[in-house]
Amino acid sequence: MYRIGVVGPHLSVGRILDVAKEFEQMMEFIPYPYESFKNTPEIVLEHDHHVDVWLFSAQIPYRIARKTLGSDENMMHIQHSEASLYKCFLNMACELGTYMDRVSIDEIDTSDPEEAISQLENVPSQIYMKLYDEETDLKELLQFHLDLWNAGKTDGAITCFQFVYQSLREAGVPTYWISPTRMEIRKTLRILAEKVRTIYFKDTQIGVVIMEIEQFDKIAQKAKSPYHLQYQELRWKEALLRLCEKLDGSLLEKGYGRYVIFSSRGAIERELTMVQNTVFQLSLESETTAAVGIGFGETVFTAEVNARQAIQYSKEKAERGMIIVQENGTISESVGKEEITYSFRMDDKDLLEKLKKGNISVKTYNKIEALIRRMAWSDFTIKDLATHLYLDERNARRIVAMLCEVELAECIGEESNSTRGRPSKIYRLV
């Protein structure tokens, strides 16, 4: 059963857990209520290894958690719709016995509450809006509403925060809290259930790791005796067996320094750091380079085919490194400190024709495009590509020249260097 960490204010978490009872057969919901959304980083850092997926009551804690953990792959948030805002206006009319014509509202910076309000037949004549983000101080929002109320400019307030809601209520201000409806919560939980099924499917896929000690023949020639080589191979197998134990997998020795580990995708993805450390240890033990390729697939055959393709790509890289080929053919690899994902496939006929004309492989183009997207570059230089893709500048210059020739890239300027020499040209993909 997958564990879902529910993060938000006490009232919101309680409301989510109440609706979540309908989904308890397939998911276990663990509450992590906070006093302030500023507590989100410490919650996710401390408990990330206790849960499989994070569910946040609103977008702000979600954004903070994404920034803290560096990924949003296993997290979701409940996004309120117009219904949440309309609920506030309905509660106002019921409680006050009249329609509130002047109101102050705080809303997240990515929403458009004015569009929602414009759909009402009786639109308030005066609306004071305050947008916020994850850096906003809640006391600032509280003061925004209080100042307008004390100046006699509003008849009440609408807020997205439990703290602001409770503080304004204590100050005697008619206040209503924008919180997700049960329907919105239920809709998000249904999407979450589908996400959990996807995670389960990925976890149970077959994963194959192929590791190869390069220049094995030279190592064998340098060995003082056959026993010396066998002792060295035993040290390699010891490191690989420790990794195998961690992956709950099985080790197969192919000979000539090549080893294959069969496991599950979920186990391999959770232990990628140990895979990298093992490769590094093998390189030190053998005093040569070690390549690693990982393949995922629905069957052992497809996973092994992908792993063979991955290790071939790894051996083509000057710095080696870990390559992963997914079940859909996409490739993931580390580029410096970043990880990029791209495909060696393409279905754009016009683009394929241009690449063929420029003698550029689909894989090379997709890799460059993925790097630019991952680094959020609006433009780049030859040196940028050479540095991050571990190419020599001559080769990088040749590739960019071909891209320009077939109108897939263009030179948009130059940047002067502090050192002597010609200025570097600046390019961008078209």
N, C-alpha and C positions, 0 to 999 in steps of 0.2 A: 504494500500500500504506500502510495506516495504522500510525503509530508509537505503540507502547504503552510508556510509562515505568513500569518495575517498581521499586517502592520498598519497602525493608524491610531487616532484618538480612542479612548475607552468606549465611548458611545458607538462610534462607527464600527469598531472591531466586534462589539457585542451584536450589532445589527447584522453584520456579515455572517457571523457564526450561527445566528438564528436561521438565516436562509440556507446556510451551508449544510444544515442537518439533512437536507434532501440529497446531498452528494456524499454522505459519509461512508457509503459502501465501497467507494473506490478511492477516496482521499481522506487523509487525516489532517485536520486543521488545527494549527498551533497558534494561539494568540500571542502577539507581541505588542501590547498597547503602549503608547508613549504619552508624556505630558506635553511635549512640543515636537514638531517635525524636525527640529534641530538634533533630536536624539537618534534619528534614523541611521547615521553612519555607524555609531557604536553598536546598534542592534544588529545590523546586517553583517558587520565584521565579526562580532562575537558568535553569532548563531548560523552563519552561512553553511557550515558543515553539518548542521542539524536538520536542514530542510532541503527539499528537492526543487521547490518553486516558491518564489516570493509573490504575495498578493498584497498590494497597497490600496488603502482606502481612497487615495486621491493621487493626482499627478505630481504634486510637489515632492512627497517622500519618494515616489518612484524615480523622479529625476535625480534626486540626491543619491539614492541607492545605486543607480546606474553609473553615476560619476564615481562613487566610492569603490564599487566592485569592478568597474571598467567594462562591463557588459550588461546587456539587458536580455540575454538569451533565455534565461529562466526566471523571468519576472513579468508581472502584469499589474495593471492598476484599473480601478473602477472609475470610469469617466462619466460624470453626470451630464445629462442632456437637458433640453428645455423643460422636461417634466419636473426636474428638481427645482428649477426656478419658479415654475408655475405653482408648484406645491406651496412655496413660500407666500406668494400673493394670495392664494386661497386661504391659507392659515391666517394671514393678516385680516382678510375680510371677515372671517368667522370670529376671530378673537376681538377685533375692534368694532365690529358691526358696521364698518364703512370701508370704502375703497381708499387705500393709501395713495395719495396723489403726489407726494414728495418723498423720495427715498434715496438713501445712500447704499451703494453696493460695492463690495470688493470682489474681484474676479481674477483668475489666473491670466497671465499675459498672453497666452495662446488661444484664449476663448473669445467668442464674439457675443456677449450677452445682449448687446443692442439689437442684433438680428432676432434673437429669441423674443425680446420685449416687443419689438415692432409687430410681431404676429398677434399680440393681444388686441382685442377690440377697443378696450379702454386703456390707452397707454398713459402712464403717469406723466404729468405735465413737467415735472422737474426730477431728473435723475442725476445724481452725483456718482461718478464712477472712479474707482481706484484699482489699478491693475497691480499685481504683485508677482514675484517670482521666488525662487528658493533662497534668495539673499535678503528678502524683505523681513524687517523686524515686526513682529506681531503687535508690539506696543505702538508702532507707527500707524498700523491699520486701525487699532482701537482708538487712537487719538483723532484719526481722520473722521470716524463716525461721531465721536463725542463732540468735536468742534462744531460740526454741522448741526447736531442736535441742540447744543447749548446756544448756538446762534439763532435758533428758531427757523432754520432753513429746511428741516426735514421732519416728517411725521414718524419715521422709523428707519430701521437699517436691515440690510440683508448681508450676511457674511458666510464665508466658506470655512471658518475656523471655530472650533469648539471653545477655545480660550476667549476669543473676541465675543462670541455669542454669550457666554456666561458672564463676562465682565460687563457687557452692555446691559444685560438683563438686571444685574445687581445695581447698575446705575439708574435703573428705571426707564431705559430706552426700549420701546417696542422693537424687538429684534427677532429675526427668523434665520435659521441655519440652513444653508444650501447643502443638503446631504442626499446621497443617492437613494432612489426609491428601491423598493424590494424587487421590482421588475428589472431595474438596471443592474442590481447585484446579481440576480438570477441569470441574466443574460451573460454577464461576465464570467460567472461560474461555469456556465455551459461551454463557453469558449475555452476556459481553463481546463475543463475535463477533456476537450479535444487535444489541447496542448500536452496534457499528461499522457494521453494515448500515443501521441507522436513521440514523446520522450521514451516511453516504454518500448515502442517499436525500434527506435534508434539504439537503445541500450541492449536489446536482444539481438541485434544484427551481429554477423560474424566479423571479427577483426583479425587481421593477419599482420604480423610485424616481421619484416625480413631485415636482418643485419648481416653485413658483409665486411670482413677484414680484408682490405685491399692489399695488393702486392704480396699475397700469401706465398707465392713461389719463392720470392726473395727471402721471406722470413724462414722458409724451410731450408733454403740453401745456406743461410747464415747459422742455422742451428748447429751446435757442436756435435750433437748426436740425435738419433731418432727419439730418445727418451727426453731430451731437452725440449724438443718440439711438442711432445705429448704432454709434458708438464705445463707448458705454456697454454696449450689448448684446454687443459683442465682448469687453469685459472680463468680463462675466458668463460668456460661453461659454468663455473661457480657464480660469476657475476650474472650470467644469463638465467641461471636457475633461481637466483634471488629475485630477479625481475619477474620470472615466470610465476613464482609463488605469489608475488604481489598481484599479478594479473589473473590469478587462478586459471592459468593456461597450461598448455603443453609445449614442450620444446622438441624440435626436430632438427637434427644435425645433417646438413646436406653435403658436408665435406668442403675442403679447400677454403675454409674460413667463412662459409656461409651458414647461417642459422635461421630457422623459421619458428616463430611463436604463434600458436593459435589461441585466440581468446575471444571475448565479446567486445563489441564497440564501446559499451559503457565503461567496462573496466579499463580499457586502453586510454580512453579520453580522460578518465580520472587520474591516470598515472603517467601522463605525457612527460612530466618533469623527470620522473624516474627513468623513463625510456631514454631521454636525452642524457641523463647522468651516466647511464650504463654505456651508451655509445662513447661518451667521453672517456670512461674508464677503459674500455676496450682499446681505444686509440692510444692511451698511455701505456697499457700493458704490451701492445704490439709494436709501439713506436712507429706507427704508420696511421693512415687515415682509415676511418670506419664509416661506412654509409648505412643509412637506415631508410626504409620505405614502409609506409603503413597503408594497408588497403581495407576498405569496408565493403561489405556486400551482403545480400540476402542469403547467399549460399557460400560454402567454403570455396568453391571454384571461382566465383566472381570476386570474392575478397582477395584470393591469392593472385588472381590476374591483376587486380588493381595494385596490390602490394609490389608485384614485379615491375609494373609500370612506374610506381613511385620511386623504387630504388634506382631504376634506370635514370630518372630525372635527377635524383640526388647525386649520382655519380657524374652527371653532366655539369653540375655546379662546382665552381672552383673551391668554394668553402664547404662543400658537401651540405651538411645540415639535414633536418628531418622534413620529408615530403609526405603528405597524406593525400591519397586519391579516394574521394567519396564514392558512394554507390551510384551517384548520378553522373560521375565523370569529372566533377569539379576537383580542382587541385588546391590544397592549402600548403603554404610554406612560410617560413620566417624570412623576413627581409630586414636585416638589422635587428632592431628591437620590436618591429611591427610584424604582424601576420597578415598576409594577403590571401584572398581566395579568388581563383579564376578558373576558366574552363579551356580545354583544348578543342572544344566544339564551337560551331557558329552556324546559324541558319539565315544570316543576312546575305543574300546573293550579291548585292551591289558591293558590300564591304569585302566579301570573299574574293570578288573579281579584282578589286583594287589591291588586296594583299597578294594575290597571285601575280599580278602585274609587277608589284614591287619586290617580289621574291621574299616576302615576310611571312613567317609561319603564324597561324592563328594563335598558337600558344604564346608566342612572343608578344603579339599585339595585345592579347587579353591580359597578359602579365603586366605590361606597361600601363594599360588602362586601369587595372586593379590597384597598382601602386599609387597612381595619381589620385584615384578616388580615396584610397585609404589614408594618404597623407594630406588630403584636402588641398592639393596644389591647384592654383588657378593657372600657373605656368611652371616651366621647369627648364633647366639647363642640361647640357650634355653631362656635366659633372654630377648633377643630381642623379641621373639615371645610372651612370657608371658606379657611383658610390653605393646606392641602395640595392642595385641588382648585381653587384659584384662583377661588373663588366670592365674590360679595359676601355679607355676613352675612345680609342680608335674604332672599336666595334660598336660602341654606343653611338658614335658620330655617324657611322655607316647606316645603322638602323634608322636614326632620325632623318638622315638625308633621303632614304628611300620612302619614309612616311611622308615627307614633304613633297617628294616627286609625284606620288600618287594622290596628293591632296588630302591625306589623313592627318597631317600636322602642318603647322605654319610657323614661320619665324615672326615674332611680334615685337622684337626690340633687342637691345643689348644692355649688359650691365658692366660697368667699369670695374677692373680689379685694382686692389691697392698695390699689388706687385706689378712688375713690368710685364709686358706682353699685351696681346690683343684682347679687347673686351670679349666676354662670353656672350654668345647669342642666347636669347630667351625664346622658348617655343611653347606651343600649346597644341593639344589634340583638337582636331576640327570635329 
